Amino acid sequence: MIRALVRLVGLIILAAAFIFLIYDGTKSIADRTFFITRTVDVWSGIHQASLIALEPWMEQNIAPWAWNPGMVTVIHQPAWLALGIVGIVLILLGRKKRELIGYSR
């Protein structure tokens, strides 16, 4: 049950990544310039308070280097790339176990 939910969430996130890829592509073609929607722009548009609260939390609970250059590099990547990687990881985590063949059980 949990695996199916993880796969479903991964598939939805992967679909969102595809939507952002198409959006960036069509905007680039229409404006005749290279356009990229960054993850930080999407995140701040959805919930800016959580983005602002993330920096002190990471520096206090994880490590000071985890925010800069670690997370800063991640959130300045294209939204379709970040969502695509998260979606693929979730789909891989939710996949069914392979059945063993032969005596390797």
BAKOL-508142 format. One record per atom (N, C-alpha, C, CB): residue in three letters; y negated, z negated, x. Coordinates in nm, 4 decimals, always signed. Glycine has a CB too. Layout:
<sites>
<site 'ALA',<Y,Z,X>>
...
</sites>
This chain:
<sites>
<site 'MET',<+0.1192,+0.0000,+0.0820>>
<site 'MET',<+0.0000,+0.0000,+0.0000>>
<site 'MET',<-0.1265,+0.0000,+0.0870>>
<site 'MET',<+0.0007,-0.1209,-0.0936>>
<site 'ILE',<-0.1289,-0.0851,+0.1887>>
<site 'ILE',<-0.2447,-0.0920,+0.2756>>
<site 'ILE',<-0.2587,+0.0367,+0.3558>>
<site 'ILE',<-0.2344,-0.2127,+0.3691>>
<site 'ARG',<-0.1460,+0.0913,+0.4006>>
<site 'ARG',<-0.1517,+0.2169,+0.4764>>
<site 'ARG',<-0.2104,+0.3293,+0.3927>>
<site 'ARG',<-0.0123,+0.2562,+0.5253>>
<site 'ALA',<-0.1738,+0.3343,+0.2666>>
<site 'ALA',<-0.2276,+0.4386,+0.1790>>
<site 'ALA',<-0.3780,+0.4204,+0.1607>>
<site 'ALA',<-0.1563,+0.4365,+0.0420>>
<site 'LEU',<-0.4228,+0.2967,+0.1499>>
<site 'LEU',<-0.5654,+0.2698,+0.1357>>
<site 'LEU',<-0.6413,+0.3071,+0.2632>>
<site 'LEU',<-0.5885,+0.1221,+0.1016>>
<site 'VAL',<-0.5838,+0.2759,+0.3792>>
<site 'VAL',<-0.6474,+0.3112,+0.5063>>
<site 'VAL',<-0.6550,+0.4625,+0.5215>>
<site 'VAL',<-0.5705,+0.2495,+0.6248>>
<site 'ARG',<-0.5473,+0.5325,+0.4843>>
<site 'ARG',<-0.5492,+0.6799,+0.4898>>
<site 'ARG',<-0.6518,+0.7376,+0.3936>>
<site 'ARG',<-0.4105,+0.7368,+0.4574>>
<site 'LEU',<-0.6630,+0.6787,+0.2744>>
<site 'LEU',<-0.7594,+0.7273,+0.1757>>
<site 'LEU',<-0.9027,+0.7087,+0.2264>>
<site 'LEU',<-0.7403,+0.6540,+0.0411>>
<site 'VAL',<-0.9325,+0.5928,+0.2805>>
<site 'VAL',<-1.0665,+0.5678,+0.3345>>
<site 'VAL',<-1.0937,+0.6630,+0.4509>>
<site 'VAL',<-1.0810,+0.4197,+0.3806>>
<site 'GLY',<-0.9944,+0.6842,+0.5365>>
<site 'GLY',<-1.0092,+0.7776,+0.6472>>
<site 'GLY',<-1.0355,+0.9192,+0.5996>>
<site 'GLY',<-0.8862,+0.7752,+0.7337>>
<site 'LEU',<-0.9684,+0.9595,+0.4951>>
<site 'LEU',<-0.9878,+1.0933,+0.4401>>
<site 'LEU',<-1.1267,+1.1082,+0.3787>>
<site 'LEU',<-0.8805,+1.1237,+0.3353>>
<site 'ILE',<-1.1745,+1.0048,+0.3118>>
<site 'ILE',<-1.3087,+1.0087,+0.2533>>
<site 'ILE',<-1.4149,+1.0157,+0.3632>>
<site 'ILE',<-1.3324,+0.8850,+0.1638>>
<site 'ILE',<-1.3959,+0.9375,+0.4695>>
<site 'ILE',<-1.4909,+0.9402,+0.5813>>
<site 'ILE',<-1.4859,+1.0756,+0.6514>>
<site 'ILE',<-1.4606,+0.8265,+0.6819>>
<site 'LEU',<-1.3674,+1.1332,+0.6650>>
<site 'LEU',<-1.3547,+1.2652,+0.7257>>
<site 'LEU',<-1.4226,+1.3720,+0.6392>>
<site 'LEU',<-1.2064,+1.3002,+0.7469>>
<site 'ALA',<-1.4136,+1.3576,+0.5072>>
<site 'ALA',<-1.4833,+1.4502,+0.4170>>
<site 'ALA',<-1.6347,+1.4367,+0.4313>>
<site 'ALA',<-1.4416,+1.4247,+0.2709>>
<site 'ALA',<-1.6827,+1.3128,+0.4483>>
<site 'ALA',<-1.8265,+1.2917,+0.4702>>
<site 'ALA',<-1.8711,+1.3550,+0.6023>>
<site 'ALA',<-1.8598,+1.1404,+0.4699>>
<site 'ALA',<-1.7856,+1.3466,+0.7044>>
<site 'ALA',<-1.8173,+1.4096,+0.8330>>
<site 'ALA',<-1.8291,+1.5606,+0.8161>>
<site 'ALA',<-1.7096,+1.3758,+0.9388>>
<site 'PHE',<-1.7396,+1.6194,+0.7385>>
<site 'PHE',<-1.7448,+1.7635,+0.7134>>
<site 'PHE',<-1.8719,+1.8006,+0.6370>>
<site 'PHE',<-1.6203,+1.8091,+0.6350>>
<site 'ILE',<-1.9134,+1.7165,+0.5431>>
<site 'ILE',<-2.0360,+1.7419,+0.4678>>
<site 'ILE',<-2.1569,+1.7397,+0.5606>>
<site 'ILE',<-2.0529,+1.6381,+0.3554>>
<site 'PHE',<-2.1615,+1.6417,+0.6532>>
<site 'PHE',<-2.2720,+1.6366,+0.7479>>
<site 'PHE',<-2.2701,+1.7562,+0.8424>>
<site 'PHE',<-2.2670,+1.5071,+0.8276>>
<site 'LEU',<-2.1520,+1.8026,+0.8811>>
<site 'LEU',<-2.1422,+1.9207,+0.9671>>
<site 'LEU',<-2.1968,+2.0437,+0.8960>>
<site 'LEU',<-1.9966,+1.9446,+1.0097>>
<site 'ILE',<-2.1602,+2.0619,+0.7706>>
<site 'ILE',<-2.2099,+2.1752,+0.6923>>
<site 'ILE',<-2.3603,+2.1627,+0.6703>>
<site 'ILE',<-2.1366,+2.1841,+0.5567>>
<site 'TYR',<-2.4081,+2.0419,+0.6430>>
<site 'TYR',<-2.5517,+2.0185,+0.6223>>
<site 'TYR',<-2.6310,+2.0544,+0.7480>>
<site 'TYR',<-2.5777,+1.8709,+0.5834>>
<site 'ASP',<-2.5850,+2.0067,+0.8624>>
<site 'ASP',<-2.6547,+2.0380,+0.9876>>
<site 'ASP',<-2.6517,+2.1881,+1.0165>>
<site 'ASP',<-2.5917,+1.9608,+1.1047>>
<site 'GLY',<-2.5391,+2.2497,+0.9893>>
<site 'GLY',<-2.5276,+2.3933,+1.0141>>
<site 'GLY',<-2.6180,+2.4762,+0.9252>>
<site 'GLY',<-2.3858,+2.4372,+0.9950>>
<site 'THR',<-2.6214,+2.4447,+0.7975>>
<site 'THR',<-2.7056,+2.5219,+0.7064>>
<site 'THR',<-2.8538,+2.4972,+0.7330>>
<site 'THR',<-2.6721,+2.4874,+0.5615>>
<site 'LYS',<-2.8886,+2.3754,+0.7689>>
<site 'LYS',<-3.0292,+2.3471,+0.8011>>
<site 'LYS',<-3.0697,+2.4174,+0.9308>>
<site 'LYS',<-3.0527,+2.1944,+0.8135>>
<site 'SER',<-2.9777,+2.4241,+1.0270>>
<site 'SER',<-3.0071,+2.4951,+1.1514>>
<site 'SER',<-3.0253,+2.6442,+1.1269>>
<site 'SER',<-2.8958,+2.4723,+1.2534>>
<site 'ILE',<-2.9425,+2.7015,+1.0412>>
<site 'ILE',<-2.9542,+2.8440,+1.0107>>
<site 'ILE',<-3.0826,+2.8718,+0.9333>>
<site 'ILE',<-2.8320,+2.8925,+0.9305>>
<site 'ALA',<-3.1160,+2.7864,+0.8375>>
<site 'ALA',<-3.2354,+2.8090,+0.7556>>
<site 'ALA',<-3.3639,+2.7945,+0.8356>>
<site 'ALA',<-3.2374,+2.7129,+0.6389>>
<site 'ASP',<-3.3686,+2.6954,+0.9259>>
<site 'ASP',<-3.4908,+2.6729,+1.0034>>
<site 'ASP',<-3.4951,+2.7522,+1.1334>>
<site 'ASP',<-3.5051,+2.5267,+1.0343>>
<site 'ARG',<-3.3858,+2.8143,+1.1690>>
<site 'ARG',<-3.3716,+2.8888,+1.2941>>
<site 'ARG',<-3.3984,+2.8017,+1.4165>>
<site 'ARG',<-3.4658,+3.0078,+1.2945>>
<site 'THR',<-3.3625,+2.6732,+1.4043>>
<site 'THR',<-3.3679,+2.5780,+1.5158>>
<site 'THR',<-3.2393,+2.4973,+1.5125>>
<site 'THR',<-3.4949,+2.4841,+1.5070>>
<site 'PHE',<-3.2094,+2.4315,+1.6239>>
<site 'PHE',<-3.0896,+2.3492,+1.6306>>
<site 'PHE',<-3.1206,+2.2131,+1.5706>>
<site 'PHE',<-3.0389,+2.3353,+1.7768>>
<site 'PHE',<-3.0503,+2.1753,+1.4646>>
<site 'PHE',<-3.0769,+2.0510,+1.3926>>
<site 'PHE',<-2.9541,+1.9623,+1.3954>>
<site 'PHE',<-3.1192,+2.0795,+1.2475>>
<site 'ILE',<-2.9746,+1.8339,+1.4269>>
<site 'ILE',<-2.8655,+1.7368,+1.4290>>
<site 'ILE',<-2.9099,+1.6128,+1.3519>>
<site 'ILE',<-2.8247,+1.7002,+1.5760>>
<site 'THR',<-2.8275,+1.5686,+1.2583>>
<site 'THR',<-2.8505,+1.4424,+1.1895>>
<site 'THR',<-2.7825,+1.3334,+1.2701>>
<site 'THR',<-2.7974,+1.4461,+1.0421>>
<site 'ARG',<-2.8612,+1.2419,+1.3262>>
<site 'ARG',<-2.8049,+1.1362,+1.4094>>
<site 'ARG',<-2.7506,+1.0234,+1.3216>>
<site 'ARG',<-2.9110,+1.0821,+1.5077>>
<site 'THR',<-2.6538,+0.9515,+1.3747>>
<site 'THR',<-2.5918,+0.8412,+1.3025>>
<site 'THR',<-2.6934,+0.7321,+1.2717>>
<site 'THR',<-2.4756,+0.7838,+1.3828>>
<site 'VAL',<-2.7842,+0.7065,+1.3639>>
<site 'VAL',<-2.8848,+0.6020,+1.3421>>
<site 'VAL',<-2.9757,+0.6381,+1.2246>>
<site 'VAL',<-2.9689,+0.5805,+1.4698>>
<site 'ASP',<-3.0052,+0.7646,+1.2038>>
<site 'ASP',<-3.0879,+0.8059,+1.0909>>
<site 'ASP',<-3.0155,+0.7841,+0.9578>>
<site 'ASP',<-3.1278,+0.9529,+1.1056>>
<site 'VAL',<-2.8883,+0.8170,+0.9552>>
<site 'VAL',<-2.8086,+0.7968,+0.8337>>
<site 'VAL',<-2.7949,+0.6487,+0.8040>>
<site 'VAL',<-2.6694,+0.8613,+0.8480>>
<site 'TRP',<-2.7636,+0.5694,+0.9079>>
<site 'TRP',<-2.7444,+0.4264,+0.8899>>
<site 'TRP',<-2.8735,+0.3587,+0.8433>>
<site 'TRP',<-2.6954,+0.3630,+1.0202>>
<site 'SER',<-2.9852,+0.3942,+0.9026>>
<site 'SER',<-3.1113,+0.3324,+0.8615>>
<site 'SER',<-3.1514,+0.3774,+0.7214>>
<site 'SER',<-3.2225,+0.3662,+0.9614>>
<site 'GLY',<-3.1115,+0.4949,+0.6820>>
<site 'GLY',<-3.1388,+0.5404,+0.5459>>
<site 'GLY',<-3.0551,+0.4684,+0.4420>>
<site 'GLY',<-3.1150,+0.6881,+0.5355>>
<site 'ILE',<-2.9342,+0.4288,+0.4793>>
<site 'ILE',<-2.8457,+0.3593,+0.3853>>
<site 'ILE',<-2.8791,+0.2108,+0.3791>>
<site 'ILE',<-2.6985,+0.3785,+0.4254>>
<site 'HIS',<-2.8829,+0.1428,+0.4959>>
<site 'HIS',<-2.9073,-0.0019,+0.4984>>
<site 'HIS',<-2.9676,-0.0410,+0.6319>>
<site 'HIS',<-2.7765,-0.0811,+0.4729>>
<site 'GLN',<-3.0989,-0.0385,+0.6396>>
<site 'GLN',<-3.1681,-0.0616,+0.7657>>
<site 'GLN',<-3.1576,-0.2063,+0.8123>>
<site 'GLN',<-3.3131,-0.0229,+0.7525>>
<site 'ALA',<-3.1462,-0.3009,+0.7214>>
<site 'ALA',<-3.1378,-0.4423,+0.7604>>
<site 'ALA',<-3.0126,-0.4702,+0.8427>>
<site 'ALA',<-3.1393,-0.5320,+0.6362>>
<site 'SER',<-2.9020,-0.4054,+0.8093>>
<site 'SER',<-2.7794,-0.4274,+0.8872>>
<site 'SER',<-2.7897,-0.3657,+1.0259>>
<site 'SER',<-2.6583,-0.3695,+0.8137>>
<site 'LEU',<-2.8593,-0.2547,+1.0369>>
<site 'LEU',<-2.8791,-0.1926,+1.1680>>
<site 'LEU',<-2.9665,-0.2803,+1.2570>>
<site 'LEU',<-2.9423,-0.0533,+1.1525>>
<site 'ILE',<-3.0687,-0.3402,+1.1989>>
<site 'ILE',<-3.1563,-0.4298,+1.2751>>
<site 'ILE',<-3.0823,-0.5565,+1.3147>>
<site 'ILE',<-3.2816,-0.4652,+1.1937>>
<site 'ALA',<-2.9975,-0.6084,+1.2274>>
<site 'ALA',<-2.9230,-0.7322,+1.2553>>
<site 'ALA',<-2.8087,-0.7103,+1.3532>>
<site 'ALA',<-2.8682,-0.7904,+1.1264>>
<site 'LEU',<-2.7675,-0.5874,+1.3734>>
<site 'LEU',<-2.6533,-0.5599,+1.4608>>
<site 'LEU',<-2.6843,-0.5888,+1.6072>>
<site 'LEU',<-2.6098,-0.4154,+1.4455>>
<site 'GLU',<-2.8049,-0.5583,+1.6528>>
<site 'GLU',<-2.8375,-0.5774,+1.7949>>
<site 'GLU',<-2.8285,-0.7236,+1.8385>>
<site 'GLU',<-2.9771,-0.5250,+1.8232>>
<site 'PRO',<-2.8939,-0.8185,+1.7703>>
<site 'PRO',<-2.8803,-0.9577,+1.8154>>
<site 'PRO',<-2.7383,-1.0112,+1.8016>>
<site 'PRO',<-2.9747,-1.0462,+1.7376>>
<site 'TRP',<-2.6678,-0.9668,+1.6981>>
<site 'TRP',<-2.5305,-1.0136,+1.6795>>
<site 'TRP',<-2.4409,-0.9678,+1.7941>>
<site 'TRP',<-2.4746,-0.9635,+1.5458>>
<site 'MET',<-2.4531,-0.8401,+1.8332>>
<site 'MET',<-2.3697,-0.7887,+1.9424>>
<site 'MET',<-2.4050,-0.8532,+2.0753>>
<site 'MET',<-2.3841,-0.6375,+1.9532>>
<site 'GLU',<-2.5332,-0.8738,+2.0998>>
<site 'GLU',<-2.5729,-0.9364,+2.2265>>
<site 'GLU',<-2.5300,-1.0821,+2.2340>>
<site 'GLU',<-2.7234,-0.9266,+2.2450>>
<site 'GLN',<-2.5241,-1.1506,+2.1202>>
<site 'GLN',<-2.4869,-1.2905,+2.1198>>
<site 'GLN',<-2.3358,-1.3102,+2.1146>>
<site 'GLN',<-2.5516,-1.3601,+2.0035>>
<site 'ASN',<-2.2644,-1.2358,+2.0331>>
<site 'ASN',<-2.1223,-1.2598,+2.0108>>
<site 'ASN',<-2.0300,-1.1778,+2.0995>>
<site 'ASN',<-2.0898,-1.2322,+1.8694>>
<site 'ILE',<-2.0694,-1.0602,+2.1395>>
<site 'ILE',<-1.9797,-0.9756,+2.2182>>
<site 'ILE',<-2.0220,-0.9784,+2.3644>>
<site 'ILE',<-1.9794,-0.8303,+2.1646>>
<site 'ALA',<-2.1259,-0.9092,+2.3990>>
<site 'ALA',<-2.1781,-0.9078,+2.5361>>
<site 'ALA',<-2.3122,-0.8355,+2.5345>>
<site 'ALA',<-2.0774,-0.8385,+2.6357>>
<site 'PRO',<-2.4030,-0.8722,+2.6259>>
<site 'PRO',<-2.5331,-0.8039,+2.6273>>
<site 'PRO',<-2.5219,-0.6541,+2.6582>>
<site 'PRO',<-2.6242,-0.8695,+2.7295>>
<site 'TRP',<-2.4242,-0.6148,+2.7402>>
<site 'TRP',<-2.4099,-0.4733,+2.7742>>
<site 'TRP',<-2.3477,-0.3934,+2.6601>>
<site 'TRP',<-2.3254,-0.4580,+2.8999>>
<site 'ALA',<-2.2917,-0.4607,+2.5595>>
<site 'ALA',<-2.2278,-0.3885,+2.4488>>
<site 'ALA',<-2.3303,-0.3158,+2.3622>>
<site 'ALA',<-2.1465,-0.4851,+2.3624>>
<site 'TRP',<-2.4526,-0.3695,+2.3567>>
<site 'TRP',<-2.5548,-0.3011,+2.2768>>
<site 'TRP',<-2.6152,-0.1842,+2.3537>>
<site 'TRP',<-2.6652,-0.3994,+2.2353>>
<site 'ASN',<-2.6669,-0.2136,+2.4718>>
<site 'ASN',<-2.7290,-0.1081,+2.5507>>
<site 'ASN',<-2.6591,-0.1007,+2.6849>>
<site 'ASN',<-2.8811,-0.1328,+2.5687>>
<site 'PRO',<-2.5923,-0.0008,+2.7184>>
<site 'PRO',<-2.5900,+0.1357,+2.6695>>
<site 'PRO',<-2.4766,+0.1665,+2.5718>>
<site 'PRO',<-2.5810,+0.2276,+2.7843>>
<site 'GLY',<-2.3882,+0.0710,+2.5419>>
<site 'GLY',<-2.2695,+0.0980,+2.4598>>
<site 'GLY',<-2.2984,+0.1487,+2.3203>>
<site 'GLY',<-2.1887,-0.0244,+2.4490>>
<site 'MET',<-2.3476,+0.0617,+2.2340>>
<site 'MET',<-2.3672,+0.0970,+2.0933>>
<site 'MET',<-2.4844,+0.1922,+2.0741>>
<site 'MET',<-2.3890,-0.0283,+2.0104>>
<site 'VAL',<-2.5844,+0.1842,+2.1598>>
<site 'VAL',<-2.6991,+0.2753,+2.1494>>
<site 'VAL',<-2.6523,+0.4196,+2.1684>>
<site 'VAL',<-2.8083,+0.2392,+2.2545>>
<site 'THR',<-2.5611,+0.4390,+2.2619>>
<site 'THR',<-2.5072,+0.5730,+2.2848>>
<site 'THR',<-2.4293,+0.6224,+2.1632>>
<site 'THR',<-2.4171,+0.5739,+2.4088>>
<site 'VAL',<-2.3540,+0.5333,+2.1010>>
<site 'VAL',<-2.2727,+0.5712,+1.9852>>
<site 'VAL',<-2.3597,+0.6070,+1.8655>>
<site 'VAL',<-2.1771,+0.4580,+1.9480>>
<site 'ILE',<-2.4609,+0.5265,+1.8373>>
<site 'ILE',<-2.5404,+0.5521,+1.7165>>
<site 'ILE',<-2.6399,+0.6664,+1.7326>>
<site 'ILE',<-2.6145,+0.4274,+1.6773>>
<site 'HIS',<-2.6576,+0.7166,+1.8533>>
<site 'HIS',<-2.7440,+0.8331,+1.8718>>
<site 'HIS',<-2.6655,+0.9644,+1.8767>>
<site 'HIS',<-2.8247,+0.8175,+1.9990>>
<site 'GLN',<-2.5372,+0.9596,+1.8473>>
<site 'GLN',<-2.4547,+1.0795,+1.8392>>
<site 'GLN',<-2.4712,+1.1439,+1.7015>>
<site 'GLN',<-2.3057,+1.0457,+1.8666>>
<site 'PRO',<-2.4315,+1.2700,+1.6872>>
<site 'PRO',<-2.4386,+1.3332,+1.5553>>
<site 'PRO',<-2.3535,+1.2575,+1.4530>>
<site 'PRO',<-2.3929,+1.4797,+1.5639>>
<site 'ALA',<-2.4016,+1.2522,+1.3305>>
<site 'ALA',<-2.3323,+1.1776,+1.2255>>
<site 'ALA',<-2.1940,+1.2357,+1.1991>>
<site 'ALA',<-2.4148,+1.1778,+1.0965>>
<site 'TRP',<-2.1818,+1.3677,+1.2046>>
<site 'TRP',<-2.0510,+1.4284,+1.1770>>
<site 'TRP',<-1.9498,+1.3919,+1.2851>>
<site 'TRP',<-2.0637,+1.5812,+1.1665>>
<site 'LEU',<-1.9949,+1.3768,+1.4086>>
<site 'LEU',<-1.9033,+1.3408,+1.5171>>
<site 'LEU',<-1.8566,+1.1960,+1.5043>>
<site 'LEU',<-1.9708,+1.3623,+1.6530>>
<site 'ALA',<-1.9502,+1.1052,+1.4794>>
<site 'ALA',<-1.9139,+0.9638,+1.4666>>
<site 'ALA',<-1.8233,+0.9409,+1.3462>>
<site 'ALA',<-2.0399,+0.8771,+1.4546>>
<site 'LEU',<-1.8576,+0.9994,+1.2328>>
<site 'LEU',<-1.7737,+0.9836,+1.1146>>
<site 'LEU',<-1.6388,+1.0520,+1.1315>>
<site 'LEU',<-1.8445,+1.0388,+0.9924>>
<site 'GLY',<-1.6370,+1.1655,+1.1989>>
<site 'GLY',<-1.5108,+1.2351,+1.2221>>
<site 'GLY',<-1.4147,+1.1538,+1.3072>>
<site 'GLY',<-1.5366,+1.3683,+1.2880>>
<site 'ILE',<-1.4664,+1.0912,+1.4108>>
<site 'ILE',<-1.3800,+1.0094,+1.4974>>
<site 'ILE',<-1.3273,+0.8888,+1.4214>>
<site 'ILE',<-1.4566,+0.9632,+1.6231>>
<site 'VAL',<-1.4137,+0.8213,+1.3449>>
<site 'VAL',<-1.3691,+0.7057,+1.2663>>
<site 'VAL',<-1.2658,+0.7483,+1.1621>>
<site 'VAL',<-1.4895,+0.6372,+1.1973>>
<site 'GLY',<-1.2891,+0.8597,+1.0958>>
<site 'GLY',<-1.1943,+0.9087,+0.9957>>
<site 'GLY',<-1.0594,+0.9442,+1.0549>>
<site 'GLY',<-1.2510,+1.0287,+0.9258>>
<site 'ILE',<-1.0585,+1.0108,+1.1697>>
<site 'ILE',<-0.9322,+1.0477,+1.2348>>
<site 'ILE',<-0.8564,+0.9231,+1.2792>>
<site 'ILE',<-0.9583,+1.1398,+1.3559>>
<site 'VAL',<-0.9276,+0.8246,+1.3337>>
<site 'VAL',<-0.8614,+0.7006,+1.3766>>
<site 'VAL',<-0.7995,+0.6292,+1.2567>>
<site 'VAL',<-0.9618,+0.6071,+1.4486>>
<site 'LEU',<-0.8714,+0.6221,+1.1452>>
<site 'LEU',<-0.8158,+0.5565,+1.0274>>
<site 'LEU',<-0.6955,+0.6310,+0.9716>>
<site 'LEU',<-0.9217,+0.5435,+0.9205>>
<site 'ILE',<-0.6989,+0.7624,+0.9720>>
<site 'ILE',<-0.5841,+0.8396,+0.9241>>
<site 'ILE',<-0.4640,+0.8173,+1.0148>>
<site 'ILE',<-0.6184,+0.9897,+0.9168>>
<site 'LEU',<-0.4874,+0.8127,+1.1455>>
<site 'LEU',<-0.3764,+0.7880,+1.2378>>
<site 'LEU',<-0.3217,+0.6462,+1.2248>>
<site 'LEU',<-0.4210,+0.8128,+1.3810>>
<site 'LEU',<-0.4077,+0.5486,+1.1995>>
<site 'LEU',<-0.3610,+0.4112,+1.1809>>
<site 'LEU',<-0.2808,+0.3949,+1.0524>>
<site 'LEU',<-0.4788,+0.3156,+1.1801>>
<site 'GLY',<-0.3121,+0.4746,+0.9527>>
<site 'GLY',<-0.2444,+0.4624,+0.8246>>
<site 'GLY',<-0.1234,+0.5509,+0.8068>>
<site 'GLY',<-0.3388,+0.4909,+0.7178>>
<site 'ARG',<-0.0862,+0.6243,+0.9095>>
<site 'ARG',<+0.0284,+0.7142,+0.8929>>
<site 'ARG',<+0.1595,+0.6358,+0.8874>>
<site 'ARG',<+0.0331,+0.8167,+1.0075>>
<site 'LYS',<+0.2586,+0.6988,+0.8297>>
<site 'LYS',<+0.3898,+0.6356,+0.8147>>
<site 'LYS',<+0.4616,+0.6325,+0.9487>>
<site 'LYS',<+0.4751,+0.7101,+0.7096>>
<site 'LYS',<+0.5437,+0.5313,+0.9655>>
<site 'LYS',<+0.6208,+0.5207,+1.0886>>
<site 'LYS',<+0.7268,+0.6298,+1.0916>>
<site 'LYS',<+0.6857,+0.3811,+1.1013>>
<site 'ARG',<+0.7538,+0.6803,+1.2108>>
<site 'ARG',<+0.8581,+0.7807,+1.2265>>
<site 'ARG',<+0.9941,+0.7141,+1.2185>>
<site 'ARG',<+0.8424,+0.8564,+1.3596>>
<site 'GLU',<+1.0852,+0.7826,+1.1556>>
<site 'GLU',<+1.2223,+0.7320,+1.1530>>
<site 'GLU',<+1.2892,+0.7611,+1.2846>>
<site 'GLU',<+1.3025,+0.7938,+1.0373>>
<site 'LEU',<+1.3590,+0.6653,+1.3358>>
<site 'LEU',<+1.4267,+0.6817,+1.4634>>
<site 'LEU',<+1.5533,+0.7632,+1.4446>>
<site 'LEU',<+1.4592,+0.5453,+1.5261>>
<site 'ILE',<+1.5840,+0.8435,+1.5446>>
<site 'ILE',<+1.7021,+0.9290,+1.5383>>
<site 'ILE',<+1.8039,+0.8770,+1.6386>>
<site 'ILE',<+1.6660,+1.0785,+1.5671>>
<site 'GLY',<+1.9277,+0.8709,+1.5964>>
<site 'GLY',<+2.0337,+0.8321,+1.6871>>
<site 'GLY',<+2.0489,+0.6821,+1.7016>>
<site 'GLY',<+2.0097,+0.8920,+1.8200>>
<site 'TYR',<+2.0832,+0.6399,+1.8233>>
<site 'TYR',<+2.1140,+0.5002,+1.8480>>
<site 'TYR',<+1.9941,+0.4226,+1.9036>>
<site 'TYR',<+2.2304,+0.4900,+1.9435>>
<site 'SER',<+1.8774,+0.4735,+1.8976>>
<site 'SER',<+1.7624,+0.4062,+1.9568>>
<site 'SER',<+1.7013,+0.3017,+1.8642>>
<site 'SER',<+1.6578,+0.5076,+1.9944>>
<site 'ARG',<+1.7746,+0.2606,+1.7638>>
<site 'ARG',<+1.7243,+0.1597,+1.6696>>
<site 'ARG',<+1.7394,+0.0295,+1.7314>>
<site 'ARG',<+1.7955,+0.1630,+1.5357>>
</sites>
